Amino acid sequence: MGSSLAGDLTIVNAAVFDGRSAELTDGPVHVSGGVVVQVGGAAGAAERVIDARGGTVVPGLIDAHFHAYGVSLSLLEIESAPLSYLALAGGRRLAAALGRGFTTVRDVAGGDPGLAKAIAQGLVRSPRYLYTGPALTQTGGHGDPRPGDQDLCACGSHTGEIVDGVDPLRRAVRDRFRRGAHAIKIMTSGGVVSLTDPIRVPQYSPEEVRAVTAEASRRGSYVAAHAYSPEAIVHSVENGVRSIEHGNLLDRPAAKLMAEHGAFLVPTLATYDAMDRRGEDLGLGPISRAKNAEVLEAGRRAVEIARAAGVRIGFGTDLMGALDDEQLNGLRLQVEVEGVLEALRSATSVNADLIGRPDLGRVEPGAVADLVILDGDPFADPSVLWAGPERRTVIQAGSVTAPL
């Protein structure tokens, strides 16, 4: 995943955001063997020294709702495409994400051992890649790409697989873990780009959701649920789901329940903003545009409601098709709602806790040296967070990956 420039590394003339603290600290940052060994103190000698020129070192960003195979706004187009094409296109999407400073992504509807193996062998430049395999969807649910007026086979199962019933769901979960899945994704409400499912109606029965969460728990893993409405969120959390994706229509009682159960919210503000501005030009149909309008502004309020209830809030983007270039814009939108500190925490240490990797999302001794050097102070000038890749240096496990 990294370049050939690994080894001891020191970053000088930099302030440091450690992933949690409200105040920046002074560098330098010392890296050895791909791990942060010291923050502050004398610069010392290292194989490589990077002069940050007064910039800020932040932890490598984590996008907890990414879709490598999400090459189109049409689910049917994705599911009917050859997997070889999706993997090649997905590799380009992953490389671009790494260049923006996202050193880890959680792919919550797609990915497979082949893509993961190619990344591990260095065939694809990519963030650290955690995948769920195709999301589980009920017949006619979000993830079922078939229009209601056409009898088609949704045979691809690249980003979503139609599985109904407790026992088939158990088998599907077990097979995902056999194939190296990090976690399990399940659709428990309707969605924007699917055509036949109302957004608010909960999907899957309680017994079906519990079968999925019980299998994941036995593997020491967890379940992430696509859920918009309070009804779907309560349905998910009460039956063992740990990570609520989107959650745009969240209300106070549902947020209180999430906090009581320790569930995370992963808002995806970028995708609704991008689809509102660009969706029609990219072929997003009228049904999907109407659904997007329903959840667009509500997403911001959901973040505020979740924060007030004490819910831990992560960061995701959910960008499909050509909209993947809006990834950094997601940071701007979350900063507008939460401020710089909470938005940065969400995209670093909170997401690291969500995925069970406390060695990521932090700049402290013992943490993996996934780092981004920004060319300014994000607290003084937040725009450096979403400025282009040319204004940042990306380091993954101690290796400089961008710019090369």
N, C-alpha and C positions, 0 to 999 in steps of 0.2 A: 504494500500500500504506500510506503514511503519511497523517497528517492534514494540514490546511492550516497547521499550526503549525511549519513547517520554518524553517531559518535558523540563525544563530549561537545557541548554547545553552551555558550553563554550569551545572553541577551542583555546588552548594556544600554544606559541612557533611556530607561523605560520606567513608567509607573505600572503598577500591577493591580488588576482586579482579580481577586482570588476565587471568585465564583459565588461568594456569599456576603462579604463584608460591605458595609455602606461607604467605607472610605478606601481610597486607593492607597497602596503602600509603595515604597521605593524598591526598585530592583537592585542589582541585576537578578536575572533568573538563570540558575545553573542546571544543566541537564546532563545526565550521564546514563548510557544504556537505555535510552528511550524513556527515562523517568526523571521527573523533577527531583533534584536532590537538595536544593537550597534556594531560598528567596531572600535577597538582601545580602549584605556582607561584601567582602572584597571581591572584585571581579575575578582575580586569579587567572590561571592559564587554561585554555581549552583548545581543542582542535579547530573549532570554528567560533568566531565572535560575530554577532549581528548587532549593529548599532541601530537602535530603534529611533534615534534622533528625536527624543522627547515624546514618542508615541506611547501607547498603552498596550500591555500584554493582557489578554483575556483568555479564559479557557476556550478550547476548540468548541464551536457551536454544535448543538445537537438538535436535529429536526426529528421529532418523535412521530411525525405523520407524513411520511414520504412514500411516493409510488414510483419505483424504477420502471415498471412496465406500464405506467399510466401515460401512454404516448398519444392519447386522443381523448377528447371530451365525450366520445361515444363508447359506452361499455361494449356494445355489440361489435364495433370495429376492433377493439382490443381483443376480445375473446375469439374472434375469427381470424386473427393474425397468426402467422407461424411463430412459434416460440423463438426460433432462431432470430427473427427480425426484432422481436421484443427485447431479447437479450442484448443485441447490438445497439439498439436505440437506448435501452436502459443504461448501458455502459456509458454512453455519451451524457446522459442525464446525471449519472453519479459523478463523473469527472467534473462536470460543471458545478455541481454542489460543493465538491471539495475545494474548487478554486474560489468559491465564495466564502470559505471558512467553516463549512459544516464538516467536521472531522468524524462525526458519527451520524448515521441515519437509522431510523426504525421504519422499515417498510411494512406497513400494516394492511396490505392487500396485494400479495405477490411475492416474488423471490423464490428461489429454489436452490438445491445443492449445486447445480451446474454454475449458476452465476456466482454463488459464494466461493466455489472452488477456483473459478477464474480470477476473482479478486484476490484470494489468498495466494495464488501463484504469481501475482503481479501482472496478469494479462490485461487487467482493467484498472485504471486509476480511479480510486473510489474512497469515499469515507468508510469508516468502520461500519460494516453492513450487518444489521440485525433484521431478520425477515420472519414473517408469520406464515408464509405460503398464502395461497388464495384464501380470502375471507370466506367464512361460512354464511350462507344466506338461505332462507327458506324459499320455497317456490313462490314466485311473485313478490319477493322481498327486494330490498336494496342489494344489488349485486346480481340479481337475475336480469340479464340484459335484453330479454326477449320482449318485443312490443306485444301488446295484448291482442292485436288483430293479425298476428302472423305466427304460424306454427314453424318454429325454427329450433334447431338443436344448439343449446349453449354448451358445446362440448369442449371448448378450450380450457376452461377452468384455470386461466392464467392469473386473474386478479380476484375472481370469485368462484365459488363452487356451490351449487344447489344441493343441499343435504337436508332432508327432513327426517325427524324421528330420533328418539333417544339413542338406540343402538347404532344406527348409521353415523350419528354425530360422534359417539364414543370412538368408533373406528377411525373416523376422519381426523379427530384430534390426535389419536395415537400415531397415526401415519405421519402427521405433520412433525411430531417430535422425532419420529424415526428419521425423517428427512432433514433434521437439523434446525427446526423452527425455534426462534427465540421465545415466542409467545403465540397466543391464538387470537385471531380477529373474528368477531361475530357481528352480524348486522341485526340490531334490535329495534330499528325504526326505519321509516322510509328515508329517501335521500333526494338530492337535487337532480342528479343526472340519470337516475332510473325513472322509468316512465309510468309504471303501473301501481306504485305504492304511495299512499298518502304519507306525508312527513311525520305526522303526529302519532300514528297508530303503532303501538308496540308490536314487535315481531318475535317469533318463536314463543313457545309455551314456557312457563316457569320450569317444567321438568326438563325441557330441552336445554335451556340455558344452564341449569344446575348440572346437567350431565357434562357439558363443556367445561364449566369452571371446576368441577370436581376432578376431571382428568388432568387439567392443567395444574391444579394444586398438587396433585400426587407427584407430578414431575418437578415440583419446586418452581413452577412458572406461574403465569397469570393470564387473564383474558382482557383484551381491549374491545370495547363495544362502540360501534357507530350508533349514536343515539342523539336525537335532537330534542324531543319533547320531554316535559317533566314525567309524563306517564312512562315513557320508554326508559328514562334515566332511573327512575325508582324501580321499575321492573328489572333492570340490569343489575343495579347495585344490591338489591335485596337477594338476588340469586347468585351473588359471588363475583361479579365483574369488578375489576380493580381500576380500570382506566376508561373514562368516558371520553370518546372522541367527538369533537364539535360541541355538542351540548348547547346549541345556540338559544333554545327556548327554555333554558333552565329557569326555575322559579325558586323562591326562598325555601319552601319545605323540601324540595328535592336537593337543594344545596346543603341544607342541614343534614339530611340523610347521608349524603356523600361524605361530609366531614366526619360524621359519626363512624362510618365504615372505613375511613382512611382512603377513600377513592380519590384518584387524581382526575383533573379536568385538563384535556389537551385541546385548547381552542385552535381553530384554523382560520383566522381572520383573513389571511391573504387570499384564499381561494374565492371567497364571496365578493371581495372587492375587485379582484381581477376579472371574474366572470361578469360582474355588473358592467365593467368598462369595456371588456373585449369579447365577451361571450358570443354576442350576435354575429360579429365579424368572423368568428371562428366556427360558426355553424351550430351553436347551442340553440336547441329548439325552444318554442314558446312555452311548453310545459315546464321545462327546466328553468327557463328564465323567470317564470312566475314563482316557482319554488324558491329560487335564489333570492328574489326580492323579499320573500317572507322571512328569511333568516338573516339577511344582510345586516341590518341595524341591530337586530336582537343579539347578535354575537358579542357585540361590545358590552351590552348590558349584562349578558351572562357572565362575563369575566368579572365585572364589578360585584355581582351577586355572589359569585363563588368566593371572591376575596373576602367579602364581608362575613361569610359563613365560616371562614377558616379552611376552605378547600385548598389543597396544594395545586398550583396551576403551572402546567408545563407549556411547551411551545411546539406547534406543528404547522405545516403549510398546506398539504393536500392538493398540490397543484398538478393539473392534468394537461396533457398536450403541450402546446406552445407556451402555456402559462407558466412553465417551470422557471422562466427567467424573472418571475416575481418573488422568488424565494426570500431575498433580503428585504423586500417590501413588507413581508410579514413582521419583521422586527419593528419597522416604523409604526405599523398599525398597533402592535401590542404596546409600544412605548407611549403612543397617544392615549391609550386607556390606562396603563399601569404606571407609567414613568420608567426612566432608564433602569433604575436599580432592580425593580421587580421583573421587568422584561428580560434583563440579562440573567438574573437568577433562573428564570423559567427556562431559558435556552441553554443553560449550563448545569448548575448543580441540581436543580429540581428534576430536570429530565434525566440526569444521571441516576438519581435516586429512583425515579420511575422505572428505569430499565434494569435496576439492580446492579449498577456499576459505580460504586462510590469512589473508585479510582479515576473516574472521568469527571469532566465538568468542574474541575478545581485546579488552581495553581498553588500547590503546596507540596512539601516533601512527601514522596511516596506516590504521588499521582502520576498517571501516564502523561507524558509530555505532548499532549495535543493542545496546541496553542495558536492563537491568532495575534499578530502584532498589528494594531490599528495605527494609522498615521496621525492620531490626535487623541484627545480626551473625550470619551463618549458622554461623560457627565456634563462637560462644558459645551460640547457640540455633538448632540446625539446623531447627527447625520453621518458621522464617520461609521456608524454601525451598518448603515445600508448603502454606503458609497460602493463604487464598483470594485471588483477584484484587484484592480491596479493600485488600490490604496491600502492593501493589506498583504502581509506575509503569512502564509499558512504552514504550520509545522505539525506533523503527525508522527507520534511516537519518536520524537527527537529528530525527524528528517524533514527538511524543507521540501514541501510539495508544490507550493505556489508562492511567488512566480518561480518557474524553473529556469 
